[in-house]
Amino acid sequence: MVAFGQLPLTVIRGNAMPNIAKRMSPSPSTALALQRGGGVSPRKAHEPTHAQNESYFRIDPRRLQPERPPNKSPLAAKAIGLDRLAALNVFMRAAEACSFTEAGRQLGLSSSAVGKNVARLEQRLAVELFHRNTRSISLTHEGKAFLESCRRVFLELQSAEDALAQTRGAPKGKLRVSMPLNGMLLVPRLGDFVLNYPDIDLDIEFTDSLVDVVDGGYDLVLRSGEVSDSRLKSRRLGTYQFEIVGSPDYFARAGVPHKPEDLLGHACLHRKHPTTGKLHPWPFAPSALDNDLALPATVTASTFDALVRLAMSGIGIACVPNFCAIRQIAHGTLVRVLDTHVDRVEVVRAMWPSSRYESPKLRAFVDFLAGNLLRRSAQTNLENLEPV
C-alpha cells in the first residue's frame, strides 16, 4: 500500500493551456503536513508564484510541432524540427513590433516571458537574432533573414488552411496575376472571366520584368518559354508566332521585301526590352540568312502595341506576335511579308507556386485562359472583328 505522501500531485498552471499539466512531487514538509491534516491546503502549497508564472507560456509549442517540417532555410528548419511553431510566432511578433513589451501585449504574455522565449530560440540556433540595449531592440542581419523564413513558413500554413476551406466552395477571393505588357491586348477577353466569376477579384500587373513568383506573392504569372524554376508548376496555354508586317501605303512607297536581306533598305521598327534595353531579335530561320543581319533601327518602342500602330501609320516594317495584329491583318490595314522566312513558335504558359494548393479560383482562371487566351485565327470569326 502506498502512503498518501508518496503520490505525485498534478498541478495545472493558471496561465497555461487547460490541457497541459505539470506533474510535481510535494516537498517532504508539505507531504507530512497533508498526512497529518495540517493547515496547509493543497492549493496554497502548490500555488505558483509570479516568477513561476512567467516561466510558462500560454501555448505549449510541443503540441504545434509538425510531423515533417517544411523545407525552408536551415535556421527555420532547425528551429521547427527541434522545437515549436509557437516559439517562432513569439519571435515574429517581437521582430515586427521591435518590442518585447508590445509582443507580449499582443500575445497575452509578460515582456520577460517573450524575452526568455527569444533567448531560448537564440540558444538553440546558436545565432543572435536581436541587438539589445536598455531602450530598444533591433534585428541582426541573421534575424532579418530568419524573419523572412518564418514568414514563409506561416504563409504556407495559412495557404494550406485557406485551400482546404475553399476546396468545396465556389471560386472567390483575390487573385494576383502578373502578365507581360502585350497581355494588355487580351484584356477584352478577361472581361468575360470577370462577368462569369463575379466573386473573384482580379489584381493584374502588366510588366515585362522577370518577377519572382514565389517571393513576390503572385498566385499566377503568364510567361513564354520554358519553365526553369523547380518551385513552379505550369500549364501550357497555347502558342503564337511572330509576323513581319507593314501598311499597304508603306509597301507602295518603299517596295515589298522578298528576302530578309532586302530589309537593309527599309525602315525597321524594333521592340526594346524595357528592363535590359536590348532589341528583340527578328526570328528568321537560319536557312534564310547568309549571315547575321544588322537591321536598321528606325524606331524603337517598349511595347508591341506601339509598333503595330507605327506600322499602320506607314512609318516602317515591324515584327510582332500574330495575336497583336490579327484584326489589322483581317481588315487590310496591315500586310504580312516574308512569311516563309520566319521560323519561331513561342509557347505561353501559366505558372504558379508548386507549394500552393490549386484553389477553385486558381483552377477557374487557368481553365479560362487555356480555352480563351490564344485562339488561333482559324477559330476566330474575323468578320465580326471591329475595324481598327
C-alpha positions as CSV (number, residue, x, y, z in Angstrom):
1,M,0.0,0.0,0.0
2,V,1.4,3.4,-1.0
3,A,1.4,6.2,1.5
4,F,-0.5,9.4,0.6
5,G,2.6,11.4,0.8
6,Q,4.3,9.3,-1.9
7,L,1.7,10.1,-4.5
8,P,2.6,12.7,-7.1
9,L,0.3,15.6,-7.5
10,T,-0.9,17.1,-10.8
11,V,-0.9,20.9,-10.8
12,I,-2.3,23.0,-13.8
13,R,-0.6,26.3,-14.1
14,G,-3.1,29.2,-14.2
15,N,-1.7,30.8,-17.4
16,A,-1.0,27.5,-19.3
17,M,-3.4,25.8,-21.7
18,P,-6.1,23.9,-19.9
19,N,-5.0,20.5,-21.2
20,I,-1.3,21.0,-20.2
21,A,-0.3,19.9,-16.8
22,K,3.0,19.7,-14.9
23,R,3.5,16.8,-12.6
24,M,5.1,17.7,-9.3
25,S,6.0,15.9,-6.1
26,P,5.3,17.8,-2.9
27,S,8.2,18.7,-0.6
28,P,8.7,16.4,2.4
29,S,7.4,19.1,4.8
30,T,4.3,19.7,2.8
31,A,3.6,15.9,2.4
32,L,3.9,15.5,6.2
33,A,1.5,18.3,6.8
34,L,-1.0,16.8,4.4
35,Q,-0.7,13.4,6.0
36,R,-1.4,15.0,9.5
37,G,-4.3,17.1,8.2
38,G,-2.4,20.3,8.9
39,G,-3.4,23.8,7.9
40,V,-1.6,23.8,4.6
41,S,-4.1,23.4,1.7
42,P,-3.0,21.6,-1.5
43,R,-4.0,24.7,-3.5
44,K,-1.9,27.0,-1.4
45,A,1.0,24.6,-1.1
46,H,1.3,24.4,-4.9
47,E,0.1,27.9,-5.8
48,P,2.6,29.2,-8.4
49,T,4.4,32.4,-7.6
50,H,4.6,35.3,-10.0
51,A,8.1,34.3,-11.0
52,Q,7.0,30.8,-11.8
53,N,4.1,32.0,-13.9
54,E,6.5,34.0,-16.1
55,S,8.3,30.8,-17.0
56,Y,5.3,29.2,-18.7
57,F,3.7,30.2,-22.0
58,R,0.1,30.2,-22.8
59,I,0.8,28.0,-25.8
60,D,2.6,24.7,-25.4
61,P,4.8,24.7,-28.5
62,R,5.3,21.0,-28.4
63,R,1.7,20.5,-29.4
64,L,2.2,22.5,-32.6
65,Q,5.3,20.7,-33.8
66,P,4.7,19.4,-37.4
67,E,5.5,15.8,-38.2
68,R,7.5,16.9,-41.3
69,P,9.0,20.4,-41.2
70,P,8.8,22.5,-44.4
71,N,12.0,22.6,-46.5
72,K,12.9,26.2,-45.7
73,S,16.1,27.8,-44.7
74,P,18.5,25.7,-42.5
75,L,17.7,28.0,-39.5
76,A,14.0,27.8,-39.9
77,A,14.0,24.0,-40.4
78,K,16.3,23.5,-37.4
79,A,14.0,25.7,-35.2
80,I,10.9,23.8,-36.2
81,G,12.4,20.4,-36.0
82,L,13.8,21.0,-32.5
83,D,11.0,23.0,-31.1
84,R,8.0,25.0,-31.8
85,L,5.9,26.9,-34.2
86,A,4.6,28.8,-31.1
87,A,8.2,30.0,-30.3
88,L,8.5,31.2,-33.9
89,N,5.3,33.1,-33.6
90,V,6.6,34.9,-30.5
91,F,9.8,35.8,-32.3
92,M,7.9,37.1,-35.3
93,R,5.7,39.3,-33.1
94,A,8.7,40.7,-31.3
95,A,10.5,41.3,-34.6
96,E,7.6,43.1,-36.2
97,A,6.8,45.2,-33.1
98,C,10.5,45.8,-32.3
99,S,9.5,45.4,-28.7
100,F,9.2,42.6,-26.3
101,T,6.6,44.5,-24.3
102,E,4.3,45.1,-27.3
103,A,4.7,41.5,-28.5
104,G,3.8,40.3,-25.0
105,R,0.7,42.6,-25.0
106,Q,-0.4,41.1,-28.3
107,L,0.1,37.5,-27.1
108,G,-1.0,38.0,-23.5
109,L,2.5,37.3,-22.1
110,S,4.8,39.4,-20.0
111,S,7.8,41.1,-21.7
112,S,10.0,38.8,-19.6
113,A,8.4,35.7,-21.0
114,V,8.8,37.0,-24.5
115,G,12.5,37.8,-23.8
116,K,13.1,34.3,-22.4
117,N,11.4,32.7,-25.4
118,V,13.7,34.6,-27.7
119,A,16.8,33.8,-25.7
120,R,16.0,30.1,-25.8
121,L,15.4,30.3,-29.5
122,E,18.8,32.1,-30.0
123,Q,20.5,29.4,-27.8
124,R,19.1,26.6,-29.9
125,L,20.0,28.2,-33.2
126,A,23.4,29.4,-31.8
127,V,22.7,32.8,-33.5
128,E,21.9,36.2,-32.1
129,L,18.6,37.4,-33.6
130,F,18.3,40.8,-31.9
131,H,20.6,43.6,-30.9
132,R,19.5,44.7,-27.4
133,N,20.0,47.8,-25.3
134,T,18.2,49.3,-22.4
135,R,15.7,51.2,-24.6
136,S,15.1,49.2,-27.7
137,I,15.7,46.0,-29.7
138,S,16.5,45.6,-33.4
139,L,17.1,42.6,-35.7
140,T,20.5,41.5,-36.6
141,H,21.4,40.5,-40.1
142,E,20.7,36.9,-39.3
143,G,17.5,37.9,-37.5
144,K,16.2,39.6,-40.6
145,A,16.9,36.6,-42.8
146,F,15.3,34.3,-40.2
147,L,12.2,36.5,-40.0
148,E,11.6,36.2,-43.8
149,S,12.0,32.4,-43.4
150,C,9.5,32.3,-40.6
151,R,7.0,34.4,-42.6
152,R,7.2,31.9,-45.5
153,V,6.5,29.1,-43.0
154,F,3.4,30.7,-41.7
155,L,2.3,31.8,-45.1
156,E,2.4,28.2,-46.2
157,L,0.3,27.2,-43.2
158,Q,-2.2,29.9,-43.9
159,S,-2.4,28.9,-47.6
160,A,-3.0,25.3,-46.6
161,E,-5.8,26.3,-44.3
162,D,-7.3,28.6,-46.9
163,A,-7.1,26.0,-49.6
164,L,-8.8,23.3,-47.5
165,A,-11.5,25.8,-46.6
166,Q,-12.1,26.6,-50.3
167,T,-11.8,23.1,-51.7
168,R,-15.6,22.6,-51.9
169,G,-16.6,26.2,-52.2
170,A,-17.3,28.4,-55.2
171,P,-14.3,30.3,-56.8
172,K,-13.9,33.5,-54.8
173,G,-11.3,35.8,-53.3
174,K,-8.4,37.9,-54.6
175,L,-6.3,36.5,-57.4
176,R,-2.9,38.3,-58.0
177,V,-1.7,37.8,-61.6
178,S,1.4,39.0,-63.5
179,M,1.2,39.3,-67.3
180,P,3.6,40.6,-69.9
181,L,2.9,44.1,-71.4
182,N,1.5,42.7,-74.6
183,G,-1.1,40.9,-72.4
184,M,-3.0,44.2,-72.3
185,L,-4.2,43.3,-75.8
186,L,-6.1,40.4,-74.2
187,V,-8.0,42.5,-71.6
188,P,-11.3,42.4,-73.5
189,R,-11.3,38.6,-73.2
190,L,-10.5,38.8,-69.5
191,G,-13.7,40.8,-69.2
192,D,-15.6,37.6,-69.9
193,F,-13.9,36.0,-67.0
194,V,-14.9,38.8,-64.6
195,L,-18.5,38.5,-65.7
196,N,-18.5,34.7,-65.3
197,Y,-16.8,34.8,-61.9
198,P,-18.0,38.0,-60.1
199,D,-16.7,36.8,-56.7
200,I,-13.1,36.6,-57.9
201,D,-11.2,39.9,-57.5
202,L,-8.5,40.1,-60.2
203,D,-5.4,42.0,-59.4
204,I,-3.4,42.1,-62.6
205,E,0.1,43.6,-63.0
206,F,1.5,44.1,-66.5
207,T,5.2,44.0,-66.7
208,D,8.0,42.5,-68.9
209,S,10.3,42.4,-65.9
210,L,11.1,38.9,-64.6
211,V,9.1,38.7,-61.4
212,D,9.8,36.3,-58.5
213,V,6.5,34.3,-58.5
214,V,7.0,32.8,-55.0
215,D,8.6,35.6,-53.0
216,G,6.6,38.2,-54.9
217,G,3.3,36.7,-53.6
218,Y,1.8,36.1,-57.0
219,D,-1.0,33.5,-57.4
220,L,-0.2,33.1,-61.1
221,V,2.0,34.5,-63.9
222,L,1.9,34.3,-67.7
223,R,5.2,33.9,-69.5
224,S,6.5,32.5,-72.7
225,G,9.3,30.0,-73.0
226,E,10.3,27.0,-70.9
227,V,10.0,26.7,-67.1
228,S,13.4,26.6,-65.4
229,D,12.2,27.1,-61.8
230,S,11.6,23.9,-59.9
231,R,9.4,25.8,-57.4
232,L,6.8,26.3,-60.1
233,K,4.0,24.3,-61.6
234,S,2.9,25.2,-65.1
235,R,0.3,24.6,-67.8
236,R,0.7,25.1,-71.5
237,L,-2.0,27.6,-72.7
238,G,-1.1,27.8,-76.4
239,T,1.4,29.0,-78.9
240,Y,1.9,32.0,-81.1
241,Q,4.2,33.1,-84.0
242,F,5.9,36.3,-85.0
243,E,4.9,38.0,-88.2
244,I,6.6,40.8,-90.2
245,V,4.0,43.4,-91.2
246,G,3.7,46.8,-92.8
247,S,1.0,49.0,-94.2
248,P,-0.1,48.9,-97.9
249,D,0.8,52.6,-98.2
250,Y,4.4,51.9,-96.9
251,F,4.9,49.0,-99.3
252,A,3.5,51.0,-102.2
253,R,6.1,53.7,-101.4
254,A,9.1,51.7,-100.4
255,G,8.6,48.4,-102.1
256,V,7.9,44.9,-100.8
257,P,10.9,42.9,-99.4
258,H,11.2,39.3,-100.8
259,K,14.1,38.1,-98.6
260,P,15.5,39.1,-95.2
261,E,18.5,40.9,-96.8
262,D,16.0,43.3,-98.5
263,L,15.2,44.7,-95.1
264,L,18.5,46.5,-95.1
265,G,17.0,49.1,-97.3
266,H,13.8,49.5,-95.3
267,A,12.7,51.4,-92.1
268,C,12.6,48.7,-89.4
269,L,10.6,49.2,-86.2
270,H,12.1,47.3,-83.2
271,R,10.8,46.3,-79.8
272,K,13.2,47.3,-77.0
273,H,13.0,45.3,-73.7
274,P,12.0,47.8,-71.0
275,T,14.4,46.3,-68.4
276,T,17.5,45.3,-70.3
277,G,17.3,47.8,-73.2
278,K,18.1,45.0,-75.7
279,L,16.4,44.9,-79.1
280,H,14.1,42.0,-79.7
281,P,15.6,39.8,-82.5
282,W,13.7,39.1,-85.6
283,P,13.2,35.3,-85.8
284,F,14.4,34.4,-89.2
285,A,15.1,30.8,-90.0
286,P,18.8,30.0,-90.1
287,S,18.5,28.7,-93.6
288,A,17.0,32.0,-94.7
289,L,20.2,34.0,-93.9
290,D,23.6,34.0,-95.4
291,N,25.0,35.8,-92.4
292,D,23.7,37.8,-89.4
293,L,21.7,40.8,-90.3
294,A,22.2,44.2,-88.6
295,L,18.8,45.6,-89.4
296,P,18.2,49.4,-89.4
297,A,16.7,50.6,-86.1
298,T,14.5,53.4,-87.4
299,V,12.2,53.4,-84.4
300,T,12.4,51.5,-81.1
301,A,9.5,51.1,-78.6
302,S,9.0,49.1,-75.5
303,T,5.6,47.6,-76.4
304,F,4.3,45.7,-79.4
305,D,1.1,47.7,-79.4
306,A,3.2,50.8,-80.2
307,L,4.9,49.0,-83.1
308,V,1.6,47.9,-84.6
309,R,0.3,51.5,-84.5
310,L,3.5,52.9,-86.0
311,A,3.4,50.3,-88.8
312,M,-0.3,51.1,-89.5
313,S,0.8,54.8,-89.9
314,G,3.2,53.8,-92.7
315,I,6.4,54.5,-90.7
316,G,8.0,51.2,-91.5
317,I,8.0,47.4,-91.0
318,A,7.6,45.7,-87.7
319,C,8.0,42.2,-86.3
320,V,5.2,41.4,-83.8
321,P,3.3,38.4,-82.3
322,N,0.5,37.3,-84.6
323,F,-2.2,37.9,-82.0
324,C,-1.2,41.6,-81.8
325,A,-2.0,42.2,-85.4
326,I,-4.8,39.8,-86.2
327,R,-7.5,42.5,-86.5
328,Q,-5.4,44.8,-88.6
329,I,-4.4,42.0,-91.0
330,A,-8.1,40.9,-91.2
331,H,-9.2,44.4,-92.2
332,G,-6.2,45.0,-94.6
333,T,-4.6,47.9,-92.6
334,L,-1.5,45.7,-92.3
335,V,0.0,43.2,-94.7
336,R,2.3,40.2,-93.9
337,V,5.6,39.8,-95.7
338,L,8.4,37.2,-95.6
339,D,6.2,34.5,-94.1
340,T,8.3,31.7,-95.4
341,H,11.4,33.1,-93.8
342,V,10.1,33.4,-90.2
343,D,10.7,30.3,-88.1
344,R,9.8,30.8,-84.4
345,V,7.0,29.5,-82.3
346,E,6.6,30.7,-78.7
347,V,4.8,28.7,-76.0
348,V,2.7,30.6,-73.5
349,R,2.4,29.0,-70.0
350,A,0.6,29.8,-66.8
351,M,2.9,29.3,-63.8
352,W,2.1,29.2,-60.1
353,P,4.0,28.2,-56.9
354,S,4.2,24.4,-56.7
355,S,3.7,24.6,-52.9
356,R,0.4,26.4,-53.3
357,Y,-2.8,24.4,-53.4
358,E,-4.8,24.8,-56.6
359,S,-7.8,26.6,-55.1
360,P,-11.1,26.9,-57.1
361,K,-10.3,30.5,-58.1
362,L,-6.9,29.4,-59.5
363,R,-8.3,26.4,-61.4
364,A,-11.1,28.5,-62.8
365,F,-8.7,31.2,-64.1
366,V,-6.2,28.7,-65.6
367,D,-9.0,26.8,-67.3
368,F,-10.4,30.1,-68.7
369,L,-7.0,31.1,-70.1
370,A,-6.5,27.7,-71.7
371,G,-9.8,28.0,-73.6
372,N,-9.7,31.7,-74.5
373,L,-6.3,33.3,-74.4
374,L,-4.7,32.3,-77.7
375,R,-7.3,31.1,-80.0
376,R,-5.9,30.7,-83.5
377,S,-7.2,32.9,-86.3
378,A,-8.9,29.9,-87.8
379,Q,-11.0,29.6,-84.7
380,T,-11.9,33.3,-84.7
381,N,-14.7,34.8,-86.7
382,L,-12.8,37.6,-88.3
383,E,-15.8,39.0,-90.0
384,N,-17.1,40.1,-86.6
385,L,-13.9,41.8,-85.5
386,E,-14.3,45.6,-85.2
387,P,-12.2,47.7,-87.6
388,V,-9.2,49.5,-86.2
